[in-house]
Amino acid sequence: MEDRERERYDTIRQRWPELFVNPPGAAYEILFEPSLVRAAEDEDEARLAARGFPAAWAKTGVVYEDPFIILVRDAVRRPDRSLGSYSRKLPASGASGVAVLPVFEDKIVLIRQFRHATRTQHLEVPRGFGEPGVSAADQARAELREEIQAEADSLVELGSLHSNTGDSSGSTELFLANIHDFGQPQESEGITDILLKEPARVAKLIRDGEITDSFTIGAFTRAWLCGLLPSLPGLP
């Protein structure tokens, strides 16, 4: 195992210990004792070699890092008690991201944005990474200013969303924002259009698979079920 990768891993663990806890009954136990870490790497290396994969894929620690994400590979004890490794993605800031459902004159404000990851355009709500020391509400207001040049008259918290519990520890805080105006889309982020849609139309776009962004679906669904969209009934 590379000392540098493990040293950075230990630094991150000390900074955000909550991301490395082993709660009672955890199906995947993270291993920290050096001899167990080495044993986990050795077992994973043997499995990978049998399938023709590189031995480097068994090395634990920080395997990638940039200003936005950190990819770590933990040494773990699996549910069947075998040892191995498990990769996951952490937010580089340590802060939750935000997604904001803007409402203008009882209509939903959506943006059309080209996403590099999928190589296509999506209908979405404004969203972004969290910033250290910035509250989720302030970050939500900042995303509205940056992406659609809007100010939030009020913000309603809609709770947290985990977009992919299989490989990411990050969470996103959802909000509904009432706005009185908006401006031009943030073209530098690949946003080409700002669209106004009746809530019922947004529901159909989700149903028909034209809106596939999980944050947009999550924020809209939470707002709907909480009775915050006047034209759509919420749950009792």
Secondary structure, DSSP 8 states (H G I E B T S, - for coil): --HHHHHHHHHHHHH-GGGG---TT-SSEE--SHHHHHHHHHHHHHHHHHTT--GGGG--EEEEE-SSEEEEEEEEE-TTS-EEEEEEEEETTSS-EEEEEEEETTEEEEEEEEETTTTEEEEE--EE---TT--HHHHHHHHHHHHH---EEEEEEEEEE-S-TTTB---EEEEEEEES------GGGTEEEEEEE-HHHHHHHHHTTS---HHHHHHHHHHHHTT-STTS----
